């Protein structure tokens, strides 16, 4: 008689743990991988890969942003 257990994990370390356990027990392992809607970290990674069309390079934009910041001493009255 064959018994089937379905374990869903989103963590690669957990997946590896179950893989190793199945191998140590001599069990047959069948995996399926599904892609899910992008999470926040995936969305941020995708933003880093976007091709930006501009007359300025990324380094020039970074320099402009750094110079636009006001990092000097400020007189604040409380």
N, CA, C and O atoms as a GROMACS GRO file, in nm:
protein
  312
    1UNK      N    1   0.086  -0.117   0.000
    1UNK     CA    2   0.000   0.000   0.000
    1UNK      C    3   0.090   0.124   0.000
    1UNK      O    4   0.189   0.130   0.074
    2UNK      N    5   0.056   0.220  -0.083
    2UNK     CA    6   0.132   0.344  -0.092
    2UNK      C    7   0.060   0.455  -0.018
    2UNK      O    8  -0.060   0.474  -0.034
    3UNK      N    9   0.135   0.527   0.062
    3UNK     CA   10   0.081   0.643   0.133
    3UNK      C   11   0.147   0.767   0.076
    3UNK      O   12   0.267   0.767   0.048
    4UNK      N   13   0.070   0.872   0.058
    4UNK     CA   14   0.123   0.996   0.002
    4UNK      C   15   0.106   1.108   0.104
    4UNK      O   16  -0.001   1.125   0.162
    5UNK      N   17   0.213   1.183   0.124
    5UNK     CA   18   0.210   1.300   0.212
    5UNK      C   19   0.246   1.421   0.128
    5UNK      O   20   0.345   1.419   0.054
    6UNK      N   21   0.168   1.525   0.138
    6UNK     CA   22   0.196   1.649   0.067
    6UNK      C   23   0.242   1.753   0.167
    6UNK      O   24   0.171   1.784   0.263
    7UNK      N   25   0.360   1.807   0.145
    7UNK     CA   26   0.415   1.911   0.232
    7UNK      C   27   0.443   2.033   0.145
    7UNK      O   28   0.518   2.025   0.048
    8UNK      N   29   0.382   2.144   0.180
    8UNK     CA   30   0.404   2.268   0.106
    8UNK      C   31   0.494   2.359   0.189
    8UNK      O   32   0.463   2.390   0.304
    9UNK      N   33   0.603   2.402   0.131
    9UNK     CA   34   0.694   2.491   0.200
    9UNK      C   35   0.735   2.605   0.107
    9UNK      O   36   0.742   2.588  -0.014
   10UNK      N   37   0.761   2.720   0.166
   10UNK     CA   38   0.805   2.836   0.089
   10UNK      C   39   0.951   2.868   0.118
   10UNK      O   40   1.007   2.962   0.063
   11UNK      N   41   1.012   2.788   0.204
   11UNK     CA   42   1.148   2.813   0.249
   11UNK      C   43   1.240   2.707   0.188
   11UNK      O   44   1.213   2.587   0.201
   12UNK      N   45   1.347   2.748   0.123
   12UNK     CA   46   1.440   2.655   0.060
   12UNK      C   47   1.507   2.564   0.163
   12UNK      O   48   1.532   2.446   0.135
   13UNK      N   49   1.536   2.617   0.282
   13UNK     CA   50   1.600   2.536   0.385
   13UNK      C   51   1.509   2.423   0.431
   13UNK      O   52   1.554   2.311   0.452
   14UNK      N   53   1.380   2.453   0.447
   14UNK     CA   54   1.284   2.350   0.486
   14UNK      C   55   1.273   2.243   0.377
   14UNK      O   56   1.266   2.124   0.407
   15UNK      N   57   1.271   2.286   0.252
   15UNK     CA   58   1.263   2.192   0.141
   15UNK      C   59   1.384   2.099   0.142
   15UNK      O   60   1.369   1.978   0.123
   16UNK      N   61   1.502   2.154   0.164
   16UNK     CA   62   1.623   2.074   0.169
   16UNK      C   63   1.617   1.974   0.284
   16UNK      O   64   1.659   1.859   0.269
   17UNK      N   65   1.566   2.015   0.398
   17UNK     CA   66   1.553   1.927   0.514
   17UNK      C   67   1.465   1.807   0.482
   17UNK      O   68   1.500   1.693   0.514
   18UNK      N   69   1.351   1.830   0.419
   18UNK     CA   70   1.261   1.720   0.383
   18UNK      C   71   1.323   1.630   0.277
   18UNK      O   72   1.303   1.509   0.279
   19UNK      N   73   1.397   1.689   0.184
   19UNK     CA   74   1.465   1.610   0.081
   19UNK      C   75   1.565   1.514   0.144
   19UNK      O   76   1.568   1.395   0.112
   20UNK      N   77   1.647   1.566   0.235
   20UNK     CA   78   1.749   1.485   0.302
   20UNK      C   79   1.683   1.376   0.385
   20UNK      O   80   1.729   1.262   0.386
   21UNK      N   81   1.575   1.410   0.455
   21UNK     CA   82   1.504   1.312   0.537
   21UNK      C   83   1.449   1.199   0.450
   21UNK      O   84   1.462   1.082   0.486
   22UNK      N   85   1.389   1.232   0.338
   22UNK     CA   86   1.335   1.130   0.249
   22UNK      C   87   1.446   1.040   0.196
   22UNK      O   88   1.428   0.918   0.187
   23UNK      N   89   1.560   1.098   0.162
   23UNK     CA   90   1.673   1.018   0.113
   23UNK      C   91   1.725   0.925   0.221
   23UNK      O   92   1.756   0.809   0.193
   24UNK      N   93   1.736   0.975   0.345
   24UNK     CA   94   1.787   0.892   0.455
   24UNK      C   95   1.694   0.777   0.487
   24UNK      O   96   1.739   0.669   0.526
   25UNK      N   97   1.563   0.800   0.469
   25UNK     CA   98   1.465   0.695   0.496
   25UNK      C   99   1.446   0.603   0.375
   25UNK      O  100   1.374   0.503   0.383
   26UNK      N  101   1.510   0.636   0.264
   26UNK     CA  102   1.498   0.554   0.144
   26UNK      C  103   1.362   0.566   0.077
   26UNK      O  104   1.316   0.473   0.012
   27UNK      N  105   1.299   0.681   0.094
   27UNK     CA  106   1.166   0.702   0.036
   27UNK      C  107   1.176   0.767  -0.101
   27UNK      O  108   1.269   0.842  -0.129
   28UNK      N  109   1.079   0.736  -0.185
   28UNK     CA  110   1.072   0.799  -0.317
   28UNK      C  111   1.022   0.940  -0.297
   28UNK      O  112   0.928   0.964  -0.221
   29UNK      N  113   1.085   1.034  -0.365
   29UNK     CA  114   1.051   1.175  -0.350
   29UNK      C  115   1.006   1.231  -0.484
   29UNK      O  116   1.074   1.214  -0.585
   30UNK      N  117   0.893   1.297  -0.483
   30UNK     CA  118   0.842   1.362  -0.604
   30UNK      C  119   0.817   1.508  -0.570
   30UNK      O  120   0.743   1.539  -0.478
   31UNK      N  121   0.879   1.598  -0.647
   31UNK     CA  122   0.867   1.741  -0.620
   31UNK      C  123   0.797   1.812  -0.734
   31UNK      O  124   0.812   1.776  -0.851
   32UNK      N  125   0.719   1.912  -0.698
   32UNK     CA  126   0.664   2.006  -0.795
   32UNK      C  127   0.691   2.145  -0.742
   32UNK      O  128   0.684   2.169  -0.622
   33UNK      N  129   0.721   2.235  -0.831
   33UNK     CA  130   0.752   2.372  -0.792
   33UNK      C  131   0.655   2.466  -0.863
   33UNK      O  132   0.641   2.461  -0.985
   34UNK      N  133   0.591   2.550  -0.786
   34UNK     CA  134   0.497   2.645  -0.842
   34UNK      C  135   0.544   2.786  -0.810
   34UNK      O  136   0.592   2.813  -0.700
   35UNK      N  137   0.530   2.874  -0.906
   35UNK     CA  138   0.564   3.013  -0.879
   35UNK      C  139   0.440   3.082  -0.826
   35UNK      O  140   0.328   3.058  -0.873
   36UNK      N  141   0.461   3.168  -0.729
   36UNK     CA  142   0.352   3.240  -0.667
   36UNK      C  143   0.358   3.387  -0.708
   36UNK      O  144   0.453   3.431  -0.772
   37UNK      N  145   0.256   3.459  -0.669
   37UNK     CA  146   0.258   3.604  -0.691
   37UNK      C  147   0.381   3.660  -0.621
   37UNK      O  148   0.419   3.614  -0.514
   38UNK      N  149   0.441   3.758  -0.682
   38UNK     CA  150   0.565   3.812  -0.628
   38UNK      C  151   0.542   3.878  -0.492
   38UNK      O  152   0.446   3.953  -0.473
   39UNK      N  153   0.631   3.848  -0.401
   39UNK     CA  154   0.628   3.913  -0.271
   39UNK      C  155   0.699   4.046  -0.277
   39UNK      O  156   0.746   4.088  -0.383
   40UNK      N  157   0.707   4.112  -0.165
   40UNK     CA  158   0.770   4.244  -0.161
   40UNK      C  159   0.917   4.238  -0.198
   40UNK      O  160   0.966   4.323  -0.272
   41UNK      N  161   0.989   4.137  -0.147
   41UNK     CA  162   1.132   4.128  -0.178
   41UNK      C  163   1.153   4.097  -0.326
   41UNK      O  164   1.247   4.147  -0.388
   42UNK      N  165   1.065   4.014  -0.385
   42UNK     CA  166   1.076   3.985  -0.528
   42UNK      C  167   1.046   4.110  -0.610
   42UNK      O  168   1.111   4.135  -0.711
   43UNK      N  169   0.947   4.188  -0.566
   43UNK     CA  170   0.912   4.310  -0.638
   43UNK      C  171   1.028   4.410  -0.634
   43UNK      O  172   1.056   4.476  -0.734
   44UNK      N  173   1.094   4.421  -0.519
   44UNK     CA  174   1.209   4.511  -0.508
   44UNK      C  175   1.324   4.464  -0.597
   44UNK      O  176   1.392   4.546  -0.659
   45UNK      N  177   1.344   4.333  -0.604
   45UNK     CA  178   1.449   4.279  -0.691
   45UNK      C  179   1.417   4.309  -0.837
   45UNK      O  180   1.507   4.341  -0.914
   46UNK      N  181   1.291   4.298  -0.875
   46UNK     CA  182   1.251   4.327  -1.012
   46UNK      C  183   1.272   4.475  -1.044
   46UNK      O  184   1.310   4.510  -1.156
   47UNK      N  185   1.248   4.562  -0.946
   47UNK     CA  186   1.270   4.704  -0.968
   47UNK      C  187   1.416   4.735  -0.996
   47UNK      O  188   1.448   4.825  -1.073
   48UNK      N  189   1.505   4.659  -0.934
   48UNK     CA  190   1.649   4.679  -0.958
   48UNK      C  191   1.689   4.637  -1.099
   48UNK      O  192   1.791   4.682  -1.151
   49UNK      N  193   1.610   4.552  -1.161
   49UNK     CA  194   1.645   4.500  -1.294
   49UNK      C  195   1.577   4.575  -1.407
   49UNK      O  196   1.596   4.540  -1.524
   50UNK      N  197   1.498   4.676  -1.376
   50UNK     CA  198   1.425   4.750  -1.479
   50UNK      C  199   1.522   4.834  -1.562
   50UNK      O  200   1.615   4.894  -1.507
   51UNK      N  201   1.501   4.837  -1.690
   51UNK     CA  202   1.584   4.917  -1.781
   51UNK      C  203   1.532   5.060  -1.780
   51UNK      O  204   1.423   5.086  -1.829
   52UNK      N  205   1.609   5.151  -1.724
   52UNK     CA  206   1.568   5.291  -1.709
   52UNK      C  207   1.618   5.370  -1.828
   52UNK      O  208   1.737   5.368  -1.858
   53UNK      N  209   1.528   5.439  -1.898
   53UNK     CA  210   1.565   5.521  -2.013
   53UNK      C  211   1.579   5.666  -1.966
   53UNK      O  212   1.481   5.727  -1.924
   54UNK      N  213   1.701   5.720  -1.974
   54UNK     CA  214   1.725   5.856  -1.929
   54UNK      C  215   1.851   5.910  -1.996
   54UNK      O  216   1.936   5.834  -2.043
   55UNK      N  217   1.861   6.042  -2.000
   55UNK     CA  218   1.983   6.104  -2.053
   55UNK      C  219   2.098   6.090  -1.955
   55UNK      O  220   2.215   6.090  -1.995
   56UNK      N  221   2.066   6.080  -1.824
   56UNK     CA  222   2.168   6.066  -1.721
   56UNK      C  223   2.194   5.918  -1.692
   56UNK      O  224   2.104   5.835  -1.704
   57UNK      N  225   2.316   5.889  -1.655
   57UNK     CA  226   2.349   5.753  -1.612
   57UNK      C  227   2.306   5.736  -1.468
   57UNK      O  228   2.271   5.833  -1.400
   58UNK      N  229   2.308   5.613  -1.421
   58UNK     CA  230   2.274   5.587  -1.282
   58UNK      C  231   2.366   5.658  -1.186
   58UNK      O  232   2.322   5.709  -1.082
   59UNK      N  233   2.496   5.662  -1.219
   59UNK     CA  234   2.592   5.732  -1.133
   59UNK      C  235   2.564   5.881  -1.128
   59UNK      O  236   2.576   5.944  -1.022
   60UNK      N  237   2.526   5.938  -1.241
   60UNK     CA  238   2.494   6.082  -1.244
   60UNK      C  239   2.369   6.110  -1.161
   60UNK      O  240   2.363   6.211  -1.090
   61UNK      N  241   2.270   6.023  -1.170
   61UNK     CA  242   2.148   6.042  -1.089
   61UNK      C  243   2.180   6.031  -0.940
   61UNK      O  244   2.128   6.108  -0.860
   62UNK      N  245   2.264   5.934  -0.903
   62UNK     CA  246   2.303   5.920  -0.763
   62UNK      C  247   2.375   6.045  -0.713
   62UNK      O  248   2.350   6.090  -0.601
   63UNK      N  249   2.464   6.100  -0.794
   63UNK     CA  250   2.536   6.222  -0.757
   63UNK      C  251   2.439   6.337  -0.740
   63UNK      O  252   2.452   6.414  -0.645
   64UNK      N  253   2.343   6.351  -0.831
   64UNK     CA  254   2.244   6.458  -0.821
   64UNK      C  255   2.164   6.445  -0.691
   64UNK      O  256   2.137   6.545  -0.624
   65UNK      N  257   2.125   6.324  -0.656
   65UNK     CA  258   2.048   6.302  -0.533
   65UNK      C  259   2.132   6.335  -0.410
   65UNK      O  260   2.082   6.398  -0.316
   66UNK      N  261   2.259   6.293  -0.410
   66UNK     CA  262   2.345   6.322  -0.296
   66UNK      C  263   2.364   6.472  -0.277
   66UNK      O  264   2.362   6.521  -0.164
   67UNK      N  265   2.382   6.545  -0.386
   67UNK     CA  266   2.401   6.690  -0.377
   67UNK      C  267   2.272   6.762  -0.340
   67UNK      O  268   2.277   6.873  -0.285
   68UNK      N  269   2.158   6.703  -0.369
   68UNK     CA  270   2.030   6.767  -0.338
   68UNK      C  271   1.994   6.755  -0.190
   68UNK      O  272   1.910   6.829  -0.139
   69UNK      N  273   2.058   6.662  -0.121
   69UNK     CA  274   2.031   6.643   0.021
   69UNK      C  275   2.089   6.759   0.101
   69UNK      O  276   2.193   6.815   0.067
   70UNK      N  277   2.020   6.792   0.207
   70UNK     CA  278   2.068   6.897   0.296
   70UNK      C  279   2.123   6.830   0.421
   70UNK      O  280   2.048   6.794   0.512
   71UNK      N  281   2.255   6.813   0.426
   71UNK     CA  282   2.316   6.742   0.537
   71UNK      C  283   2.391   6.835   0.632
   71UNK      O  284   2.454   6.789   0.727
   72UNK      N  285   2.384   6.966   0.607
   72UNK     CA  286   2.454   7.060   0.692
   72UNK      C  287   2.384   7.079   0.826
   72UNK      O  288   2.278   7.023   0.851
   73UNK      N  289   2.447   7.161   0.911
   73UNK     CA  290   2.389   7.191   1.042
   73UNK      C  291   2.260   7.271   1.023
   73UNK      O  292   2.251   7.358   0.936
   74UNK      N  293   2.164   7.241   1.105
   74UNK     CA  294   2.035   7.310   1.095
   74UNK      C  295   2.005   7.379   1.227
   74UNK      O  296   2.024   7.322   1.334
   75UNK      N  297   1.959   7.502   1.219
   75UNK     CA  298   1.915   7.574   1.338
   75UNK      C  299   1.766   7.547   1.356
   75UNK      O  300   1.684   7.592   1.277
   76UNK      N  301   1.734   7.475   1.461
   76UNK     CA  302   1.595   7.438   1.487
   76UNK      C  303   1.555   7.496   1.622
   76UNK      O  304   1.623   7.473   1.722
   77UNK      N  305   1.446   7.570   1.623
   77UNK     CA  306   1.394   7.624   1.749
   77UNK      C  307   1.278   7.538   1.794
   77UNK      O  308   1.184   7.513   1.718
   78UNK      N  309   1.286   7.494   1.916
   78UNK     CA  310   1.179   7.411   1.971
   78UNK      C  311   1.095   7.488   2.068
   78UNK      O  312   1.000   7.434   2.125
   0.00000   0.00000   0.00000
